[in-house]
Amino acid sequence: MEKHKVRAVYDDDLLDLLDLIGIRKALEVGQLKCHECGDPVKLDNLQAIVPLGKNIGVLCSKTICLKTFQLTQGECKQ
């Protein structure tokens, strides 16, 4: 079985992380769109924060969006 590194954030630390990377306000009001499907992403449907070159993207809570991102961007890109 192949092993992968998973980067995770505790729920208690999420808002601080979002402030640190400058996307908390945009998430709170639904200004950010899912990188895969384009649906608005808010705190209640945030699945992942992902690197997009020098930018940051978000994924909504749809399973297909996470799977598609993993397939197109590479599951284990570091």
Buried (B, 14 or more C-beta within 10 A) or exposed (E): EEEEEEEEEEEEEBBEEBEEEEBBEBBEEBEBBBBBEEBBBBEEBBBBBBEEEEEBBBBBBBEEBBEBBBEEBEEEEE
